[in-house]
């Protein structure tokens, strides 16, 4: 059920139309005093509401700060982000989403923070998440999948981010297996998937998405500056956090629904068109050997397929890849 606040925002945001206090009260089925109180709250969130005598009210400026309301406003999704929790500061949005999952929150619940103090990557590596400079977000999913299929969701999330970057800019994103987003060979985004499963069924999946939006090159920590960047540093344009979150949620929902209807092949095809060095030669080191390979694509279990010089295909689950001259690791 949509909140009164959201319905109020939608009513106040109808192009050039003004709406009177009485009409608002009728539509929302609340008193005029209650309408007025909600409007004061909107102003606190950074909305500017214009009041014109005998015409009524309308929104003339939306806030540039991110909040539950500003994300909800204009978000036309059917299941993702309806339950949305925004925090100014958290240790990690992943921790929060795990708590919410254990409280029984539904599929599609989203947690967003302006800043993470202990943002984490895979294998407990730190993830730099400075205040107001990027998207630090976790999505709770309750897919009807077996645990071995969980990597498909991570690969799906990477295709969503690549699609959003492509649709919002001239940038050309690549997905470095399994799920880093690179632009000009530098990482702008990472995905962390954590899962709770019992027997043969996933209980829930927590997808953590970190995207560097507006850091200047100097704001990227020195130790990773050679291999990390932000969308602003690459596109020379400022990115709006709220509208980018909305785009990701919309694109996530439609991609997920399509994947649920068509199966993994749908994700695989998109992933491979964005796949970093797919069809190109790299050097692979596994426990057993180091060899030259051409990367071919991905498998339903998340593995990377590589072909050696004799045409023999091998599935890789974790491997050290040297991406070659000018590549990610040559920076
Ligand atoms: C990842 O791990 O790339 C997954 C990052 C997921 C972050 C999101 S933010 C919302 C949610 N809440 C969390 O606490 N986490 C998720 P991995 O592939 O292990 O990469 C980590 C490595 O990337 C680090 O060891 C650094 O080298 C580098 N790194 C750290 N911060 C970075 C940043 N902001 N941009 C680019 N690279 C970074």
Boltz pocket constraint, residues with backbone or C-beta under 6 A from the ligand:
constraints:
  - pocket:
      binder: B
      contacts: [[A, 91], [A, 92], [A, 93], [A, 94], [A, 116], [A, 118], [A, 119], [A, 120], [A, 121], [A, 122], [A, 123], [A, 125], [A, 126], [A, 127], [A, 128], [A, 129], [A, 135], [A, 136], [A, 137], [A, 138], [A, 179], [A, 180], [A, 187], [A, 188], [A, 189], [A, 190], [A, 191], [A, 192], [A, 207], [A, 208], [A, 209], [A, 210], [A, 211], [A, 212], [A, 224], [A, 227], [A, 228], [A, 229]]
      max_distance: 6.0
